[in-house]
């Protein structure tokens, strides 16, 4: 039930790892508006949207350890209506966050037997955004591997090269503790895991739904459309995809296998990312950061409704921005801050978020084609990522630098989802 593969990858950047683990621990295990079993079930719902078996299996185990009802693991039909009602914003936030409106918020908060409080909803929204973004990191760094419970991932785990995990986490109390825990494999914990495996297999025997999973696989194989080259037409940024025809291959058997039937945790599986540039002009407006930003608006709202989480999130955003990237920038012939901002703004551009003080022509100059293909895939449909894509971009770069790119993707995507959700909550409150 631990994020071992994730923490090993993040261990290349120990300061960020420390900040990430503090946030993860606070969201899942510290005092907050939501019950502990519900937190893990929401995480399951979020990870399932991207078919991330690594995270689903992890939170299934933690859900059971938190005293969750095993019947809930049979699918959304078996959970309380209050949790099931969260499915709509989970779906929209994961794939097209610009569609979130105050009406979605109002529907969840309306007075009824199954209504959410504002504090509960903010906790849930942060959890959803956190797990969606973490799924991108999991696929982007190759952590989606065989994690037990019959799960089978499409990627092999990436090695740490010549760097030992203990070196990567030197001076990091969280990393040292993780290293100690990882070395400790007691008989009791093995027996507990075997017991949980048996319970999971019994729970899911009635929900193996392979036909539903074939439909999901077919959806994954569909073309990605246009969306990765940034240009300017009529003064509005748009994206067009250089990865057309480069879609990652599907599993050879056409079926997503594993004891965990991910289809039971989501509705409307055909709903996925669509290029923001393809929107109907009268339907959605570009999100302008000068009108609603994390620093001036989102931080204070989320911190007021879910105490201290704003500080942890803000530290994490600042931490990834402060990571050393001189080697990456030097290879691209620019300053580190310019290079990182290019990646961050490109990711936000794909979600319709615009910075009026930024020249988007820089993106095409700074980011080579294969890098943009990789960033868009990991950001928008991470389940399509394969090991070839990781290997093909930046062949001359170190593994730690590629992990750095994935950390930027994680944080930029999470902030994008939070901006849309918190803006909708603000509009509802007004």
Buried (B, 14 or more C-beta within 10 A) or exposed (E): BEBBBBBBBBBBBBBBBBBBBBBBEBBBEEEBBBEBBBBBBBBBBBBBBBBBBBBBBBBBBBBBBBEBBBEBBBBBEBBEEBBBBBBBBBBBBBBBBBBBBBEBBEBBBEEEEEBBEBBBBBBBBBBBBBBBBBBBBBBBBBBBBBBBBBBBBBBEBBEBEEBEBEEBBEEBEBBBEBBEEEEEEEEEEEEBBEEBBEBBEEBBEEBBBBEBBBBBBEBBBEEBBBBBBBBEEEEEBBBBBBBBEBBBEBEEEEBBEBBBBBBBBBBEBEBBBBBBBEBEEEEEEBBEBEEBBBEEBBBEBBBEBBEEBBBBBBBBBEBBBEBEBEBBBEEBEBEBEEBBBBBBBBBBBBBBBBBEEBEBEBBBEBBBBBBBBBBBBBBBBBBBBBBEBBEBBBEEBBBBBBBBBBBBBBBBBBBBBBBBBBBBBBBBEE
